[in-house]
Amino acid sequence: MNHHTTLAGDDWAGVVGAGFGVAGFFALLIVIVWQTAATWRARMLAAREEEYKKLAFKYAELLEDNTEILRRYTDELADTRKAVTSIERMMREVE
């Protein structure tokens, strides 16, 4: 027995419509995944930017601290030089 399935004109329209429906569904899924990934990436970039700001602030604080330490050491070195110069002068006078 041969069974031949024939489609009438209306059946082809249904197949084409179903094809467009499936294509639309997959297109929607692709857009949703794409937008989710883009949102996740934007959040990650914002978090990274916030971390960079924190690091820059911490660096500025450390730089200020180091500058103050350097200033103190420079003052102490100048005082030491004055003392050594004074001691040298006294030793020359003693000789």
N, C-alpha and C positions, 0 to 999 in steps of 0.2 A: 504494500500500500504506500503510495507516495503522498506525503502531506506537503503541500506547498503553501508556505505562508506568504501571503501577498498583503501589501500595505496599501491602503487607499490614500488619497491625497491628504486627508485629515491626519492620518497616522504619521506621515512624514513631518507635519507641522508639530506634532506632539514630541517627536524625537528631537527635532531641532530645538524646541522650547526647553526640553529637559536638558539638552546639552548646554544651552545658555545658562540654565539654572545651576547646573553643576559647576560650570566655569565661573559664574558669579560667586558661588559659595566659596570656591577655592581662592578666588581673587580677594574676597572678604577676609578669609583666614590669613592670606599673605599680608594684607594691609594691617590686620590686628597684630600679627607677630612683628612686623616691621616697626609699627608705632610703639609697641611694648619695648622692643630693643632700643629704639631711639630715646624713649623716656628713661630707661635704665641707664643708658650711656650719659645722658644729660645729668642725671643725678650723681653718677660717679664723677663726672667732670666737676660738678659743683662741690662735691665733697673734697676732691683733690685740691681745688682752688682754695677752699677753706683751710686745708692743711698747710698749703703754701703760705697763706696769710699768717697763720700761727707761727710757722717756722721763721718767717721774715721778722715778725714782732720779737720772737725769742732772740734772733740774731742781733737785732738792734739793741736789745737789753744787754746782751753779752758784750757787744761792741762798746757800749757806754761803760760797763764795768771795767773792761780792759783798758779803756782810755783813762779812767780814774786811777787804776792801779799803776799805769805807766806814768801818769803825772806825779803820783806819790813817790815812785822809785826815782824819777828824775829829780825831784826836790831833795830826796835823801842823798842821791849821788852828788848833787851840787854842794850840800852841806858837808859831805865826806871830803870832797875836793878842797873845800875851804879849810877844813881841819887839817888835812895832810899838808896843804900849802903853809899853814901856820906852823905846824910842827917842823917842816923843812926850814922855814925861816929861823925858828928858834935854834935848831941844830947848827945852822951856819953861824949864828951869832955866838954860840958856845965854842965853836972851833976857833 
